[in-house]
Amino acid sequence: MKKYSNDKNALILLALMKKHGVRKVIASPGTTNIAIVGSMQHDDYFEMYSSVDERSACYMACGLAAESQEPVAIVCTEATASRNYFPGLTEAYYRKLPILVIAGSHNTDRVGHLHSQVIDRSQSPKDTVRFRAFVNREGGKTGIAHNTLLINKALIELRRHGGGPVLINIVASPRGFDTDALPNVKAISYYETESEYPELPQGRIALYVGSHVQMSEEQTRVIDNFCSIHDAVVFCDHTSGYQGKYQINYALVNAQKNYRSTLVSPDLLIHIGEVSGDTYSTGAIKPKKVWRVSEDGEIRDLFH
């Protein structure tokens, strides 16, 4: 029977690695990575390798990623162990190899206060990792949501714009191994212009347009045509730039203290545009799924 760590960060990380297709792992010994490595060892999904020397582990990962054309995770403990990855990560950076560094950590509040095994990892050499996240001890529902978002961003960056190495510094303490299953976590998928897009879900569909540059007649026509076909509406404010016939300025409805419309929970919300001052709507709309569409390609999780 599978038995996972009781640490929530470790559980979230493993669940998201599965959803993003990261299965090959090279583990090095230590203390702050016990919760992660111990959980992986009891799950047949993960293809585990062992390397006592972290420098060698990273070069092994480079070869394995190049040959398999798959992302490879390397897991180590804190302090100088993680620094031993830098030579191999430099190679991975220039070869655009998807190496996921998982480095066990203590909370960032210990940095700079003479705690043993704690070093400042807030910066890395520019040509070693494309993205760096620090996943601190989870703190309630908000903290878990933030950590989930950070791990999603890191895993997406393994392949985005050609791909390359990323670093996750993560606090995951060994709290026993009594958990039977991984949690159902929110995975964020990333699509580029040439990608094959997912199908629209069944149910109610809405668009949300934040502040937007003046829309062309063609853009308005495309949105109107989409709404006509899919029986959708467009939530707007006065800075949205959309003046089509499916426009709904919804702030007055959402500002009601004693009324909450069921219409603010669409099955899919397509989010375009930038910051909106309509905090009534952004706070009230609770979509089941969000597609953020933007040329900047950045992860913006306004609706969680």
Secondary structure, 3 states (H helix, E strand, C coil): CCCECCCHHHHHHHHHHHHCCCCEEEECCCCCCHHHHHHHHCCCCCEEEECCCHHHHHHHHHHHHHHHCCCEEEEECCCHHHHCCHHHHHHHHHHCCCEEEEEECCCHHHCCCCCCCCCCCCCCCCCCCCEEEEECCCCHHHHHHHHHHHHHHHHHHCCHHHCCCEEEEECCCCCCCCECCCCCCCCCCCCCCCCCCCCCCCCCEEEEECCCCCCCHHHHHHHHHHHHHHCCEEEECCCCCCCCCCEEECHHHHCCCCCCCHHHCCCEEEEECCCCCCHHHHHHCCCCCEEECCCCCCCCCCCC
